[in-house]
Amino acid sequence: MVRPVDHTSLVIVLASGGSPLDRSALAALNDVRVTWVRVEREGDAACLAARVLHEDPPDDFRDRVRRWGAARGWAVTVAPDRRPH
């Protein structure tokens, strides 16, 4: 269950092999709620883009999601969403 949310981030995951990448991939992250997600594929390559809500400070969240992705053979980019809530 997600606790009160302090932060919103944009997450981009790139996969060219490694673990399969689909819309439900981010469900494996604790204390994260996905507000939208899109997946595009071309052959063996896939790209997932999502906006997520999380409690971690942005730098901690970025580090956590990058470690999670690396363990699956994916490249991950995380950017804080600076839009007002």
Kinemage of the C-alpha trace (Angstrom):
@kinemage 1
@onewidth
@group {chain A} dominant
@subgroup {mainchain}
@vectorlist {calphas} color= white
{ca met a 1} P 0.000 0.000 0.000
{ca val a 2} L 1.286 3.449 -0.869
{ca arg a 3} L 1.564 5.862 2.039
{ca pro a 4} L 0.935 9.580 1.631
{ca val a 5} L 2.857 10.668 -1.445
{ca asp a 6} L 5.412 13.418 -1.387
{ca his a 7} L 6.913 13.055 -4.877
{ca thr a 8} L 6.072 12.384 -8.509
{ca ser a 9} L 8.652 11.161 -11.020
{ca leu a 10} L 8.885 10.188 -14.651
{ca val a 11} L 10.496 6.779 -15.216
{ca ile a 12} L 11.895 5.533 -18.541
{ca val a 13} L 13.002 1.894 -18.783
{ca leu a 14} L 14.856 0.553 -21.830
{ca ala a 15} L 15.222 -3.172 -22.450
{ca ser a 16} L 17.036 -4.995 -25.232
{ca gly a 17} L 17.003 -8.477 -23.826
{ca gly a 18} L 17.178 -9.166 -20.108
{ca ser a 19} L 13.917 -9.757 -18.283
{ca pro a 20} L 10.707 -9.212 -20.283
{ca leu a 21} L 9.425 -5.643 -20.003
{ca asp a 22} L 5.678 -4.980 -19.931
{ca arg a 23} L 3.169 -2.531 -18.410
{ca ser a 24} L 3.084 -4.396 -15.087
{ca ala a 25} L 6.873 -4.275 -14.537
{ca leu a 26} L 6.725 -1.356 -12.084
{ca ala a 27} L 4.350 -3.303 -9.828
{ca ala a 28} L 7.467 -5.005 -8.432
{ca leu a 29} L 8.534 -1.726 -6.786
{ca asn a 30} L 7.335 -1.281 -3.200
{ca asp a 31} L 5.511 1.904 -2.228
{ca val a 32} L 5.100 3.130 -5.806
{ca arg a 33} L 1.838 3.959 -7.539
{ca val a 34} L 1.771 4.248 -11.332
{ca thr a 35} L -0.513 7.023 -12.617
{ca trp a 36} L 0.130 6.312 -16.317
{ca val a 37} L 2.306 3.954 -18.325
{ca arg a 38} L 3.080 3.341 -21.971
{ca val a 39} L 5.173 0.566 -23.546
{ca glu a 40} L 6.550 0.558 -27.087
{ca arg a 41} L 8.269 -2.418 -28.759
{ca glu a 42} L 10.447 -2.948 -31.813
{ca gly a 43} L 11.723 -6.497 -32.167
{ca asp a 44} L 13.510 -7.505 -28.948
{ca ala a 45} L 13.755 -3.906 -27.723
{ca ala a 46} L 11.154 -2.313 -25.451
{ca cys a 47} L 10.716 1.107 -23.842
{ca leu a 48} L 8.440 1.794 -20.888
{ca ala a 49} L 7.543 5.359 -19.901
{ca ala a 50} L 5.563 6.049 -16.734
{ca arg a 51} L 4.608 8.724 -14.223
{ca val a 52} L 4.778 7.384 -10.670
{ca leu a 53} L 3.987 8.585 -7.152
{ca his a 54} L 6.427 7.705 -4.361
{ca glu a 55} L 7.454 8.732 -0.873
{ca asp a 56} L 11.256 8.441 -1.319
{ca pro a 57} L 13.206 11.669 -1.762
{ca pro a 58} L 13.956 12.028 -5.516
{ca asp a 59} L 17.663 11.066 -5.308
{ca asp a 60} L 16.904 7.991 -3.192
{ca phe a 61} L 14.104 6.943 -5.524
{ca arg a 62} L 16.320 7.333 -8.583
{ca asp a 63} L 19.027 5.159 -6.993
{ca arg a 64} L 16.495 2.521 -5.915
{ca val a 65} L 14.847 2.284 -9.340
{ca arg a 66} L 18.190 2.159 -11.164
{ca arg a 67} L 19.337 -0.760 -8.966
{ca trp a 68} L 15.990 -2.510 -9.546
{ca gly a 69} L 16.326 -2.106 -13.316
{ca ala a 70} L 19.994 -3.104 -13.432
{ca ala a 71} L 19.162 -6.356 -11.631
{ca arg a 72} L 16.838 -7.155 -14.563
{ca gly a 73} L 19.256 -6.094 -17.309
{ca trp a 74} L 17.451 -2.802 -18.056
{ca ala a 75} L 18.642 0.789 -18.366
{ca val a 76} L 16.589 3.236 -16.288
{ca thr a 77} L 16.277 7.009 -16.277
{ca val a 78} L 14.309 8.833 -13.583
{ca ala a 79} L 13.410 12.518 -13.586
{ca pro a 80} L 11.512 14.332 -10.841
{ca asp a 81} L 8.224 15.752 -12.095
{ca arg a 82} L 8.367 19.396 -11.095
{ca arg a 83} L 4.766 20.203 -12.036
{ca pro a 84} L 2.717 21.609 -9.161
{ca his a 85} L 0.421 19.043 -7.506
